[in-house]
Amino acid sequence: MLNFFKRKENTDKLDQGLEKTRQGFFARIGKALTAKGRVDESVLDELEEALIASDVGVDTTMKIIGRIEQRVARDKYSSTQELDQLLRGEIERMILENHPQARDYFDMPLRAATGHPHVIMVVGVNGVGKTTTIGKLSWQLIQQGRKVLMGAGDTFRAAAVDQLKLWSERVGAGFYSKGMNTDPGAVAYEAVREGVNQGYDVVIVDTAGRLHNKKHLMDELSKIRRSMDKVLPGAPHEVLLVLDASTGQNAIAQAEAFTQATQVSALALTKLDGTAKGGVVIGVSDQFRVPVKFIGVGEGMEDLQVFDPSAFVESLFKKVE
């Protein structure tokens, strides 16, 4: 059991990381809620505009507003103070719908228990923080006594291979590479085989982040998955899509492309500390029915935090000073 992934989040760090989001678009929501003393159609319209402007996304916003309208009509909410609590509750409930087993979700099986390494394929476009996410995740696993191997499957950029190697040296992880301009499927195959043969607990395989041709992306990621499965049936056990939260709605477009191309099972949203577009966490989780597993709220190794829906919503709705 990975106790690290079950420990309570550093609330102060989470609050600091979400400060720009809270000061920005959730301040707009606060204004919408306090503009009038009673809930009426104009208040709901203002709330709708605030959510859309907050990068929550149109579809998710309409779902939230629809739920709130039903609750207001049914339960006779009348004050905007009550609406604040209702909005908070509906957003939290929406996120939790995509985390049905949140307490168990972050337990990564031990090799001793399964007889094989836990294999993670990491996907996402270039520049979103894939390599950093792999490095920080590896460091956290190693702190818990896991033996981790990184596979350099982004073979189209020399920098990607070199950066991953530097991270492996920095955190003390194993590293497997065939260099650049080699077959990424072969890298994935051999990295998993190395993980099996050398007793690694976790194998994390990086992939290229090209989106210029969705069919090519689908074919490439499918080939990589098949290569892993040949060595270890059932691998990869997880496909982690890394998105840059600061890109707002573009992150949702990227999620659409990758979820069409492969079976994404978890999301990591990076760079939340540098953006006011944190509402995208709500939209991307809702639209793709994929749980958010990690959020990046700072530069430190420990700042790749396990996503806690309740803590996230609580931090978002803290009163702006």
C-alpha positions in Angstrom: 0.0 0.0 0.0 1.4 3.4 -1.0 1.0 5.3 2.3 2.5 8.4 0.6 -0.5 8.5 -1.7 -3.0 8.2 1.2 -1.6 11.0 3.3 -3.4 14.2 3.8 -2.5 16.9 1.2 -0.4 19.9 2.3 -3.4 22.2 2.5 -1.3 25.4 2.7 0.6 24.4 -0.5 -2.6 23.6 -2.2 -4.1 27.0 -1.2 -1.0 28.7 -2.5 -1.0 26.8 -5.8 -4.7 27.7 -6.4 -4.3 31.3 -5.4 -4.4 32.7 -9.0 -7.5 30.6 -9.8 -9.2 31.7 -6.6 -8.3 35.4 -7.1 -9.4 35.2 -10.8 -12.4 33.4 -12.0 -13.8 32.2 -8.7 -13.8 35.8 -7.6 -16.1 36.4 -10.6 -18.4 33.6 -9.3 -18.3 35.3 -5.9 -19.5 38.6 -7.4 -22.3 36.8 -9.3 -23.5 35.2 -6.0 -23.3 38.5 -4.0 -24.8 40.8 -6.6 -28.3 40.2 -5.3 -29.7 39.0 -2.1 -32.1 36.5 -3.7 -31.7 33.8 -6.3 -33.5 34.7 -9.6 -32.9 34.1 -13.3 -30.5 37.0 -13.6 -28.3 35.5 -10.8 -28.2 32.1 -12.5 -27.3 33.8 -15.8 -24.4 35.7 -14.1 -23.3 32.4 -12.5 -23.4 30.7 -15.9 -21.2 33.4 -17.5 -18.8 33.3 -14.6 -18.3 29.5 -14.9 -17.8 29.7 -18.7 -15.3 32.5 -18.3 -13.6 30.3 -15.7 -12.6 27.6 -18.3 -15.1 25.1 -16.7 -16.4 24.6 -20.3 -19.8 25.2 -21.8 -21.1 21.6 -21.5 -20.1 21.2 -17.9 -21.3 24.7 -17.0 -24.8 23.9 -18.5 -24.9 20.7 -16.5 -24.0 22.5 -13.3 -26.6 25.2 -13.9 -29.2 22.6 -14.7 -28.6 20.8 -11.5 -28.7 24.0 -9.5 -32.0 25.1 -11.1 -33.6 21.7 -10.2 -32.3 22.0 -6.6 -33.5 25.6 -6.2 -37.0 24.7 -7.5 -37.2 21.6 -5.4 -35.7 22.7 -2.1 -36.8 26.4 -2.3 -33.3 27.9 -2.0 -33.8 31.7 -1.9 -30.7 33.4 -0.8 -27.4 33.8 -2.7 -25.6 32.6 0.5 -27.5 29.3 0.2 -26.6 29.2 -3.6 -22.9 29.5 -2.7 -23.1 26.3 -0.7 -25.2 24.6 -3.3 -22.7 25.5 -6.1 -19.9 24.2 -4.0 -21.7 20.9 -3.3 -22.7 20.4 -7.0 -19.1 20.9 -8.2 -17.7 18.5 -5.6 -20.4 15.9 -6.4 -19.7 16.2 -10.1 -16.0 15.6 -9.6 -16.6 12.7 -7.2 -18.7 11.0 -9.8 -15.5 10.4 -11.7 -13.7 9.2 -8.6 -15.9 6.3 -7.5 -13.1 4.6 -5.6 -11.0 7.5 -4.6 -9.7 6.0 -1.4 -8.3 2.9 -3.2 -7.4 4.5 -6.5 -3.9 5.5 -5.5 -2.8 2.2 -4.2 -0.1 0.9 -6.6 0.4 -2.8 -6.3 3.7 -4.2 -5.0 5.6 -6.5 -7.4 5.8 -8.9 -4.4 2.0 -9.2 -4.5 1.5 -9.3 -8.2 4.7 -11.0 -9.5 5.3 -8.3 -12.1 5.9 -4.5 -12.2 3.1 -2.0 -12.4 3.4 -0.4 -15.9 2.4 3.2 -16.6 2.3 4.7 -20.0 2.5 8.5 -19.9 1.0 10.5 -22.8 0.5 14.2 -23.6 1.7 16.9 -26.0 5.2 18.4 -25.8 5.5 21.1 -23.2 2.8 20.1 -20.8 5.2 18.8 -18.2 5.3 15.1 -19.0 9.0 14.6 -18.1 8.7 16.6 -14.9 5.6 14.7 -13.9 7.4 11.4 -14.5 10.4 12.6 -12.5 8.3 13.8 -9.5 6.1 10.7 -9.5 9.2 8.5 -9.6 10.8 10.4 -6.8 7.7 9.9 -4.6 7.5 6.2 -5.4 11.2 5.8 -4.6 10.7 7.5 -1.3 8.3 4.7 -0.5 10.9 2.1 -1.3 9.8 1.3 -4.8 12.3 0.3 -7.5 11.4 2.5 -10.5 12.5 2.2 -14.2 11.9 5.0 -16.7 11.6 4.2 -20.4 12.5 6.9 -22.9 9.8 6.3 -25.5 9.7 9.8 -26.8 12.4 9.0 -29.4 11.6 11.9 -31.8 13.3 14.6 -29.7 16.9 14.2 -28.3 16.0 16.7 -25.6 13.2 14.4 -24.4 15.6 11.4 -24.0 18.3 13.6 -22.3 15.8 15.2 -19.9 14.4 11.9 -18.8 17.9 10.6 -18.2 18.7 13.6 -16.1 15.6 13.0 -14.0 16.4 9.3 -13.5 19.9 10.3 -12.2 18.4 13.0 -10.0 15.8 10.8 -8.3 17.7 7.5 -8.4 15.5 5.7 -10.9 16.6 3.1 -13.5 16.7 4.3 -17.1 16.2 2.5 -20.4 16.7 4.1 -23.8 17.6 3.2 -27.3 18.4 6.8 -28.2 16.5 9.1 -30.5 15.0 8.2 -33.9 14.4 4.6 -32.8 11.1 2.7 -32.8 9.1 3.8 -29.7 7.3 0.5 -29.7 10.7 -1.3 -29.4 11.7 0.9 -26.5 8.4 0.2 -24.7 8.8 -3.5 -25.3 12.4 -3.6 -24.0 11.7 -1.3 -21.1 8.9 -3.5 -19.8 11.1 -6.6 -20.4 13.8 -5.0 -18.4 11.3 -4.2 -15.6 10.2 -7.8 -15.5 13.7 -9.3 -15.6 15.4 -6.9 -13.2 12.7 -6.9 -10.5 11.4 -3.4 -10.8 8.2 -2.5 -9.0 7.1 0.2 -11.4 7.9 0.9 -15.0 7.0 4.4 -16.4 7.2 4.8 -20.2 7.3 8.2 -21.8 5.8 8.7 -25.3 6.0 11.3 -28.0 3.6 14.3 -27.8 2.9 14.9 -31.4 -0.7 15.9 -32.4 -0.2 16.9 -36.1 -2.1 13.8 -37.3 -4.6 12.1 -35.0 -4.6 8.9 -37.0 -0.8 8.7 -36.7 -1.1 9.3 -33.0 -3.7 6.6 -32.6 -1.6 4.1 -34.6 1.6 4.9 -32.7 0.0 4.7 -29.2 -1.8 1.5 -30.2 1.5 0.0 -31.3 3.2 1.0 -28.1 0.4 -0.7 -26.0 0.6 -3.9 -28.1 4.4 -4.0 -27.6 4.0 -3.8 -23.8 1.3 -6.4 -23.8 3.5 -8.8 -25.7 6.0 -8.8 -22.8 3.5 -8.5 -19.9 -0.1 -9.4 -20.7 -2.3 -6.6 -19.5 0.3 -3.9 -19.6 0.1 -1.0 -19.5 -1.9 -1.1 -16.3 -2.4 2.7 -16.4 -2.4 5.4 -19.1 -1.7 8.7 -17.5 -2.6 11.8 -19.7 -0.7 14.9 -18.6 -2.4 18.2 -19.4 -1.2 21.8 -18.8 -3.9 23.5 -16.9 -2.7 27.0 -17.9 -3.9 26.3 -21.5 -7.5 26.2 -20.4 -9.9 25.0 -23.1 -6.9 23.8 -25.2 -6.3 21.2 -22.5 -9.8 19.9 -23.1 -9.1 19.7 -26.9 -5.9 17.7 -26.1 -7.8 15.4 -23.8 -10.3 14.7 -26.6 -7.6 13.8 -29.0 -5.8 11.5 -26.6 -8.9 9.8 -25.2 -9.9 9.0 -28.8 -6.4 7.7 -29.6 -5.9 5.4 -26.5 -7.6 4.2 -23.4 -6.7 7.0 -21.0 -7.3 5.9 -17.4 -6.1 8.9 -15.4 -5.3 12.6 -15.7 -2.5 14.8 -14.3 -3.0 18.5 -14.6 0.2 20.5 -14.2 1.1 24.2 -13.6 -2.0 25.0 -11.6 0.1 27.4 -9.5 0.8 29.6 -12.5 -2.7 30.1 -13.9 -6.1 31.4 -13.2 -7.6 28.7 -15.3 -8.0 26.0 -12.6 -11.7 25.6 -13.5 -10.5 23.3 -16.4 -10.0 20.6 -13.7 -13.7 20.5 -13.3 -14.5 20.5 -17.0 -12.0 17.9 -18.2 -12.9 15.5 -15.4 -16.6 15.8 -16.2 -16.4 15.7 -20.0 -14.2 12.7 -20.4 -15.3 10.7 -17.3 -11.6 10.1 -16.4 -10.4 10.7 -12.9 -7.9 13.4 -12.1 -5.1 11.6 -10.3 -2.5 14.3 -9.8 -2.3 18.1 -9.8 0.9 20.2 -10.0 0.8 23.1 -7.6 4.5 24.1 -7.4 8.1 23.4 -8.4 9.0 21.1 -5.5 9.2 17.3 -5.8 6.3 17.0 -3.3 4.2 19.6 -5.2 2.8 16.9 -7.5 -0.1 16.3 -5.2 -2.7 13.5 -5.3 -5.9 15.1 -6.3 -8.4 15.2 -3.5 -11.8 16.5 -4.8 -13.0 17.7 -1.5 -9.8 19.6 -0.6 -9.7 21.1 -4.1 -13.2 22.4 -3.9 -12.7 23.7 -0.4 -9.6 25.6 -1.5 -11.3 27.1 -4.5 -14.2 28.4 -2.4 -12.1 30.0 0.3 -12.9 33.6 0.6 -10.7 35.9 -1.4 -8.9 38.3 0.9 
